[in-house]
Amino acid sequence: MSGSGASYDVSDIEEAQVTFTKSKISTTWTAKENLSILQLAEKVGLKPDYGCRSGMCGTCERKILKGQVYGPEGWEPQGIYICQSKPASKEIEIDL
């Protein structure tokens, strides 16, 4: 998980408000759909770069600006791999 050292489980969050700051798009993630942040971005019409969709290549790395996610951390400060990340807080902002 990226963010604070607290432990989170994806099932703890039923719904999260996700804002893609560069695109100025805000949408709702739901546990029922259980989409990765990459899949959610694609659902709202964004076309982020990605390679493997398994968190191995690092192509989809983006900065998380607010909130926390459950998923692999990237190399950059606050970097996450959106292909495998899901919200771990009710509000998140991604630099996309």
C-alpha positions, 0 to 999 in steps of 0.5 A: 500500500502507498501512503501511511504505514497503516494497514488497509484491506480493499474490502474496507472501502465500499466506494471512493471518489477518485479525481484524475487531477491533470484531466480534471475528471472525477468519478466514483470507484465501487467495491462492487465493480472492483476495478483497478485505477487504470481500468477506472481511468479507461472507463471514463475515457482516459488513455494512460500509458501501461505495458503489462497490467501486472505491476511489473514494467512500471509504465503506468506509474503515477503520483498519488496526490491525496489519499491512499491506495492498496497496491504496488508502490512505484519508484518515484516519491508517492508513485503507484502502479495504477494497473494494480492499485485500488482505493484504500481511502474514500477520497484519492487524487491521482496525477493523471 
